[in-house]
Amino acid sequence: MIALLEATGLAKAYRGVHAVADVSFTVAAGTITGLIGPNGSGKSTTIDCISGFQRLDAGRVRLAGADITGLSPQRIARAGLVRTFQTVRVYDEFDLLDNLLVVAAPFHGVGWHDALLRTPRYRRAREAAAARARELLDLVGLTRLMTAPASILSYGQKKLLALAAALMSRPRLVVLDEPVAGVNPTRINEVADILRRARAGGASFLIVEHNVDFITALCDHVIVFDQGRKLTEGPPETVHSDPRVLDAYLGIDEDSAAAMPEAS
């Protein structure tokens, strides 16, 4: 498969403590890749660095062959890497459709003067953005609430709206930070189905998540971090049964691992 994201030799330290040390990995185009590891293993720091929210001390990041190392979050988003956050970010006072149109504004290529004068270019861009927003609200199952304020949504529904917002610009890669944390089991299955359908539509994902069952059932490839380094990676069924992963991430030794059921 073609490498969409290439991270090479990533390093980040805080006051001499290495949060990430010489980490390299790739994310293939058209896949859902999981990034797991115990608390403090460097997952969040890594995605903060590749998305521009923190500066790397060393290493390079390439997206679709272009070097995006050190760019601002806005420029990285324009290059095609968009992310969500553990804390849900939506505009409670706006309805769902307007939430997505606000996100689309930086990407549809019209200037402030077009918006001010409501030029034909602006109207065409807004119509295209509205069509995309409706398509995504349908994907995440929120069409019936399109004109409702986001403030009425449940926590899980707000996460779905944030996912739709991340997809608005048709990014090359979407990085999801804990997409099912705090979400009820029924909604977790719904999120997995939405991500599969989005991938079938051409989207690629890198997912940081603590829910191992969710990652194992959903992802094509899984990367495991421990203590700021890449411990292992591979197909989910292989990673799931790796004694090093069970010991580092789940605190289970090799003998206990042998008694565990296999991943479905």
Contacts in CASP RR format, 6 or more apart in sequence:
PFRMAT RR
TARGET T0000
AUTHOR 0000-0000-0000
METHOD contacts of the structure
MODEL  1
MIALLEATGLAKAYRGVHAVADVSFTVAAGTITGLIGPNGSGKSTTIDCI
SGFQRLDAGRVRLAGADITGLSPQRIARAGLVRTFQTVRVYDEFDLLDNL
LVVAAPFHGVGWHDALLRTPRYRRAREAAAARARELLDLVGLTRLMTAPA
SILSYGQKKLLALAAALMSRPRLVVLDEPVAGVNPTRINEVADILRRARA
GGASFLIVEHNVDFITALCDHVIVFDQGRKLTEGPPETVHSDPRVLDAYL
GIDEDSAAAMPEAS
1 28 0 8 1.000
1 29 0 8 1.000
1 30 0 8 1.000
1 31 0 8 1.000
2 28 0 8 1.000
2 29 0 8 1.000
3 26 0 8 1.000
3 27 0 8 1.000
3 28 0 8 1.000
3 29 0 8 1.000
4 26 0 8 1.000
4 27 0 8 1.000
4 28 0 8 1.000
4 29 0 8 1.000
4 30 0 8 1.000
4 63 0 8 1.000
4 64 0 8 1.000
4 172 0 8 1.000
4 173 0 8 1.000
4 204 0 8 1.000
5 26 0 8 1.000
5 27 0 8 1.000
5 50 0 8 1.000
5 61 0 8 1.000
5 62 0 8 1.000
5 63 0 8 1.000
5 81 0 8 1.000
5 173 0 8 1.000
5 206 0 8 1.000
6 26 0 8 1.000
6 60 0 8 1.000
6 61 0 8 1.000
6 62 0 8 1.000
6 65 0 8 1.000
7 23 0 8 1.000
7 24 0 8 1.000
7 25 0 8 1.000
7 26 0 8 1.000
7 46 0 8 1.000
7 50 0 8 1.000
7 59 0 8 1.000
7 60 0 8 1.000
7 61 0 8 1.000
8 24 0 8 1.000
8 59 0 8 1.000
8 60 0 8 1.000
8 61 0 8 1.000
8 62 0 8 1.000
9 22 0 8 1.000
9 23 0 8 1.000
9 24 0 8 1.000
9 58 0 8 1.000
9 59 0 8 1.000
9 60 0 8 1.000
10 20 0 8 1.000
10 22 0 8 1.000
10 23 0 8 1.000
10 24 0 8 1.000
10 46 0 8 1.000
10 49 0 8 1.000
10 50 0 8 1.000
10 56 0 8 1.000
10 58 0 8 1.000
10 59 0 8 1.000
10 61 0 8 1.000
11 18 0 8 1.000
11 20 0 8 1.000
11 21 0 8 1.000
11 22 0 8 1.000
11 23 0 8 1.000
11 56 0 8 1.000
11 57 0 8 1.000
11 58 0 8 1.000
11 59 0 8 1.000
12 18 0 8 1.000
12 19 0 8 1.000
12 20 0 8 1.000
12 45 0 8 1.000
12 46 0 8 1.000
12 49 0 8 1.000
12 54 0 8 1.000
12 55 0 8 1.000
12 56 0 8 1.000
12 57 0 8 1.000
13 19 0 8 1.000
13 57 0 8 1.000
18 228 0 8 1.000
19 40 0 8 1.000
19 42 0 8 1.000
19 45 0 8 1.000
19 228 0 8 1.000
20 42 0 8 1.000
20 45 0 8 1.000
20 46 0 8 1.000
20 49 0 8 1.000
20 228 0 8 1.000
20 229 0 8 1.000
21 228 0 8 1.000
21 229 0 8 1.000
22 229 0 8 1.000
23 46 0 8 1.000
23 225 0 8 1.000
23 228 0 8 1.000
23 229 0 8 1.000
23 230 0 8 1.000
24 230 0 8 1.000
25 223 0 8 1.000
25 230 0 8 1.000
25 233 0 8 1.000
27 33 0 8 1.000
27 173 0 8 1.000
27 204 0 8 1.000
27 206 0 8 1.000
27 221 0 8 1.000
28 204 0 8 1.000
28 220 0 8 1.000
28 221 0 8 1.000
29 172 0 8 1.000
29 204 0 8 1.000
30 199 0 8 1.000
30 202 0 8 1.000
30 203 0 8 1.000
30 204 0 8 1.000
31 199 0 8 1.000
31 204 0 8 1.000
31 205 0 8 1.000
31 219 0 8 1.000
31 220 0 8 1.000
31 221 0 8 1.000
32 195 0 8 1.000
32 196 0 8 1.000
32 199 0 8 1.000
32 204 0 8 1.000
32 205 0 8 1.000
32 207 0 8 1.000
32 218 0 8 1.000
32 219 0 8 1.000
32 220 0 8 1.000
33 205 0 8 1.000
33 206 0 8 1.000
33 207 0 8 1.000
33 219 0 8 1.000
33 220 0 8 1.000
33 221 0 8 1.000
33 222 0 8 1.000
33 223 0 8 1.000
34 206 0 8 1.000
34 207 0 8 1.000
34 208 0 8 1.000
34 209 0 8 1.000
34 215 0 8 1.000
34 219 0 8 1.000
34 221 0 8 1.000
34 222 0 8 1.000
34 223 0 8 1.000
35 43 0 8 1.000
35 46 0 8 1.000
35 47 0 8 1.000
35 206 0 8 1.000
35 207 0 8 1.000
35 208 0 8 1.000
35 209 0 8 1.000
35 222 0 8 1.000
35 223 0 8 1.000
35 225 0 8 1.000
36 43 0 8 1.000
36 208 0 8 1.000
36 209 0 8 1.000
36 210 0 8 1.000
36 212 0 8 1.000
36 215 0 8 1.000
36 222 0 8 1.000
36 223 0 8 1.000
36 224 0 8 1.000
36 225 0 8 1.000
36 249 0 8 1.000
37 43 0 8 1.000
37 210 0 8 1.000
37 224 0 8 1.000
37 225 0 8 1.000
37 226 0 8 1.000
37 231 0 8 1.000
37 248 0 8 1.000
37 249 0 8 1.000
38 226 0 8 1.000
38 248 0 8 1.000
38 249 0 8 1.000
40 227 0 8 1.000
40 228 0 8 1.000
41 225 0 8 1.000
41 226 0 8 1.000
41 227 0 8 1.000
41 228 0 8 1.000
41 248 0 8 1.000
42 225 0 8 1.000
42 228 0 8 1.000
43 208 0 8 1.000
43 225 0 8 1.000
44 86 0 8 1.000
44 177 0 8 1.000
44 208 0 8 1.000
45 54 0 8 1.000
46 225 0 8 1.000
47 83 0 8 1.000
47 175 0 8 1.000
47 177 0 8 1.000
47 206 0 8 1.000
47 208 0 8 1.000
48 54 0 8 1.000
49 55 0 8 1.000
49 56 0 8 1.000
49 61 0 8 1.000
50 61 0 8 1.000
50 68 0 8 1.000
50 81 0 8 1.000
50 175 0 8 1.000
51 73 0 8 1.000
51 76 0 8 1.000
51 81 0 8 1.000
51 83 0 8 1.000
51 175 0 8 1.000
52 70 0 8 1.000
52 71 0 8 1.000
52 72 0 8 1.000
52 73 0 8 1.000
52 76 0 8 1.000
53 73 0 8 1.000
55 70 0 8 1.000
56 69 0 8 1.000
56 70 0 8 1.000
59 69 0 8 1.000
60 67 0 8 1.000
60 69 0 8 1.000
61 67 0 8 1.000
61 68 0 8 1.000
61 69 0 8 1.000
61 70 0 8 1.000
62 68 0 8 1.000
62 69 0 8 1.000
63 76 0 8 1.000
63 79 0 8 1.000
63 80 0 8 1.000
63 81 0 8 1.000
63 172 0 8 1.000
63 173 0 8 1.000
64 79 0 8 1.000
64 80 0 8 1.000
64 172 0 8 1.000
66 79 0 8 1.000
68 75 0 8 1.000
68 76 0 8 1.000
68 79 0 8 1.000
68 81 0 8 1.000
71 79 0 8 1.000
74 106 0 8 1.000
77 106 0 8 1.000
77 169 0 8 1.000
77 171 0 8 1.000
78 106 0 8 1.000
78 107 0 8 1.000
79 172 0 8 1.000
80 169 0 8 1.000
80 171 0 8 1.000
80 172 0 8 1.000
80 173 0 8 1.000
81 171 0 8 1.000
81 172 0 8 1.000
81 173 0 8 1.000
81 175 0 8 1.000
82 166 0 8 1.000
82 167 0 8 1.000
82 169 0 8 1.000
82 171 0 8 1.000
82 173 0 8 1.000
82 174 0 8 1.000
82 175 0 8 1.000
83 166 0 8 1.000
83 174 0 8 1.000
83 175 0 8 1.000
83 176 0 8 1.000
83 177 0 8 1.000
84 159 0 8 1.000
84 162 0 8 1.000
84 163 0 8 1.000
84 166 0 8 1.000
84 174 0 8 1.000
84 175 0 8 1.000
84 176 0 8 1.000
84 177 0 8 1.000
84 179 0 8 1.000
85 162 0 8 1.000
85 177 0 8 1.000
86 177 0 8 1.000
86 178 0 8 1.000
86 181 0 8 1.000
88 155 0 8 1.000
88 158 0 8 1.000
88 159 0 8 1.000
88 162 0 8 1.000
89 162 0 8 1.000
90 99 0 8 1.000
90 150 0 8 1.000
90 153 0 8 1.000
90 158 0 8 1.000
90 161 0 8 1.000
90 162 0 8 1.000
90 165 0 8 1.000
91 98 0 8 1.000
91 99 0 8 1.000
91 102 0 8 1.000
91 150 0 8 1.000
92 149 0 8 1.000
92 150 0 8 1.000
92 151 0 8 1.000
93 149 0 8 1.000
93 150 0 8 1.000
93 151 0 8 1.000
94 102 0 8 1.000
94 149 0 8 1.000
94 150 0 8 1.000
95 146 0 8 1.000
95 147 0 8 1.000
95 148 0 8 1.000
95 149 0 8 1.000
95 150 0 8 1.000
96 137 0 8 1.000
96 142 0 8 1.000
96 145 0 8 1.000
96 146 0 8 1.000
96 147 0 8 1.000
96 148 0 8 1.000
96 150 0 8 1.000
96 153 0 8 1.000
96 161 0 8 1.000
97 130 0 8 1.000
97 133 0 8 1.000
97 134 0 8 1.000
97 137 0 8 1.000
97 146 0 8 1.000
97 147 0 8 1.000
99 150 0 8 1.000
99 161 0 8 1.000
99 165 0 8 1.000
100 129 0 8 1.000
100 132 0 8 1.000
100 133 0 8 1.000
100 136 0 8 1.000
100 137 0 8 1.000
100 161 0 8 1.000
100 164 0 8 1.000
100 165 0 8 1.000
100 168 0 8 1.000
101 126 0 8 1.000
101 129 0 8 1.000
101 130 0 8 1.000
101 133 0 8 1.000
103 165 0 8 1.000
103 168 0 8 1.000
103 169 0 8 1.000
104 129 0 8 1.000
104 132 0 8 1.000
104 133 0 8 1.000
104 168 0 8 1.000
104 169 0 8 1.000
105 129 0 8 1.000
107 168 0 8 1.000
107 169 0 8 1.000
108 125 0 8 1.000
108 126 0 8 1.000
108 128 0 8 1.000
108 129 0 8 1.000
109 125 0 8 1.000
110 119 0 8 1.000
110 121 0 8 1.000
110 122 0 8 1.000
110 125 0 8 1.000
111 122 0 8 1.000
113 119 0 8 1.000
114 121 0 8 1.000
114 122 0 8 1.000
114 125 0 8 1.000
115 122 0 8 1.000
129 168 0 8 1.000
132 168 0 8 1.000
132 170 0 8 1.000
133 164 0 8 1.000
133 168 0 8 1.000
134 143 0 8 1.000
134 146 0 8 1.000
136 164 0 8 1.000
136 167 0 8 1.000
136 168 0 8 1.000
137 143 0 8 1.000
137 145 0 8 1.000
137 146 0 8 1.000
137 164 0 8 1.000
139 164 0 8 1.000
139 167 0 8 1.000
139 194 0 8 1.000
139 197 0 8 1.000
139 198 0 8 1.000
140 160 0 8 1.000
140 161 0 8 1.000
140 163 0 8 1.000
140 164 0 8 1.000
140 194 0 8 1.000
141 160 0 8 1.000
141 194 0 8 1.000
142 153 0 8 1.000
142 157 0 8 1.000
142 160 0 8 1.000
142 161 0 8 1.000
142 164 0 8 1.000
145 152 0 8 1.000
145 153 0 8 1.000
145 157 0 8 1.000
150 158 0 8 1.000
150 161 0 8 1.000
153 161 0 8 1.000
155 182 0 8 1.000
155 183 0 8 1.000
156 182 0 8 1.000
156 183 0 8 1.000
156 184 0 8 1.000
156 187 0 8 1.000
159 179 0 8 1.000
159 180 0 8 1.000
159 183 0 8 1.000
159 187 0 8 1.000
159 191 0 8 1.000
160 190 0 8 1.000
160 191 0 8 1.000
160 194 0 8 1.000
163 174 0 8 1.000
163 176 0 8 1.000
163 179 0 8 1.000
163 191 0 8 1.000
163 194 0 8 1.000
166 174 0 8 1.000
166 176 0 8 1.000
167 174 0 8 1.000
167 198 0 8 1.000
167 203 0 8 1.000
171 203 0 8 1.000
172 204 0 8 1.000
173 204 0 8 1.000
173 205 0 8 1.000
173 206 0 8 1.000
174 203 0 8 1.000
174 204 0 8 1.000
174 205 0 8 1.000
174 206 0 8 1.000
175 205 0 8 1.000
175 206 0 8 1.000
175 207 0 8 1.000
175 208 0 8 1.000
176 205 0 8 1.000
176 206 0 8 1.000
176 207 0 8 1.000
176 208 0 8 1.000
176 209 0 8 1.000
177 208 0 8 1.000
178 208 0 8 1.000
178 209 0 8 1.000
178 210 0 8 1.000
179 191 0 8 1.000
179 195 0 8 1.000
179 207 0 8 1.000
179 209 0 8 1.000
180 187 0 8 1.000
180 188 0 8 1.000
180 191 0 8 1.000
180 209 0 8 1.000
180 211 0 8 1.000
180 214 0 8 1.000
181 209 0 8 1.000
181 210 0 8 1.000
181 211 0 8 1.000
183 191 0 8 1.000
188 211 0 8 1.000
188 214 0 8 1.000
192 214 0 8 1.000
192 217 0 8 1.000
192 218 0 8 1.000
195 205 0 8 1.000
195 207 0 8 1.000
195 218 0 8 1.000
196 218 0 8 1.000
198 205 0 8 1.000
199 205 0 8 1.000
207 215 0 8 1.000
207 218 0 8 1.000
207 219 0 8 1.000
209 215 0 8 1.000
212 240 0 8 1.000
212 249 0 8 1.000
212 250 0 8 1.000
215 222 0 8 1.000
215 236 0 8 1.000
216 222 0 8 1.000
216 236 0 8 1.000
216 237 0 8 1.000
216 239 0 8 1.000
216 240 0 8 1.000
216 263 0 8 1.000
217 236 0 8 1.000
217 263 0 8 1.000
217 264 0 8 1.000
219 236 0 8 1.000
220 235 0 8 1.000
220 236 0 8 1.000
221 233 0 8 1.000
221 234 0 8 1.000
221 235 0 8 1.000
221 236 0 8 1.000
222 233 0 8 1.000
222 234 0 8 1.000
222 235 0 8 1.000
222 236 0 8 1.000
222 239 0 8 1.000
223 230 0 8 1.000
223 233 0 8 1.000
223 234 0 8 1.000
224 230 0 8 1.000
224 231 0 8 1.000
224 232 0 8 1.000
224 233 0 8 1.000
224 239 0 8 1.000
224 242 0 8 1.000
224 245 0 8 1.000
224 248 0 8 1.000
224 249 0 8 1.000
225 231 0 8 1.000
226 244 0 8 1.000
226 248 0 8 1.000
226 249 0 8 1.000
231 244 0 8 1.000
231 245 0 8 1.000
231 248 0 8 1.000
232 239 0 8 1.000
232 242 0 8 1.000
232 244 0 8 1.000
232 245 0 8 1.000
233 239 0 8 1.000
236 263 0 8 1.000
237 262 0 8 1.000
237 263 0 8 1.000
239 245 0 8 1.000
240 262 0 8 1.000
240 263 0 8 1.000
241 257 0 8 1.000
241 262 0 8 1.000
241 263 0 8 1.000
243 253 0 8 1.000
243 254 0 8 1.000
243 257 0 8 1.000
246 252 0 8 1.000
246 253 0 8 1.000
246 254 0 8 1.000
246 256 0 8 1.000
246 257 0 8 1.000
246 260 0 8 1.000
247 253 0 8 1.000
247 254 0 8 1.000
247 257 0 8 1.000
252 260 0 8 1.000
END
